[in-house]
Amino acid sequence: MAKNKLNELEVNAPLNESLANSSDNSTKTKKDNKKDGKPGFFKRIGKVFKEMFSELKKVTWPTWKVAAASLLTVIVVVVVFLVVIMGFDSLASWLLGLLTGTN
């Protein structure tokens, strides 16, 4: 019986310690949390901007030749789709005219 009580105390000891620690943490003030925790709002914002500019320095921008080739490709694709859509629109308009007799 005494051995069971001893085992029960050993098993519950970590639980009791964690409960005691959690109650200590709840009594901390905001001032204490600032000392222990994360830096202030403006320091975090400054860090974000510093990291952003650091990443922007690593960006490799395309040369004028590559940018011009990409622009030309985009213009050609847009013109091709424009012609295709205008063709379908004209065909649909012609068919609708035949159905309604407004040709």
Number of C-alpha atoms within 10 A of each C-alpha: 5 7 8 9 10 10 11 11 12 11 11 10 12 11 11 12 10 11 11 11 11 11 10 10 11 8 9 10 9 10 9 11 12 11 9 9 10 10 11 9 9 9 11 12 11 11 11 12 12 12 12 11 10 11 10 10 9 8 8 7 8 9 8 9 9 11 12 12 11 12 11 12 11 11 11 12 10 12 11 11 11 11 11 12 12 12 12 11 12 12 12 12 13 13 13 13 12 11 10 8 8 8 10
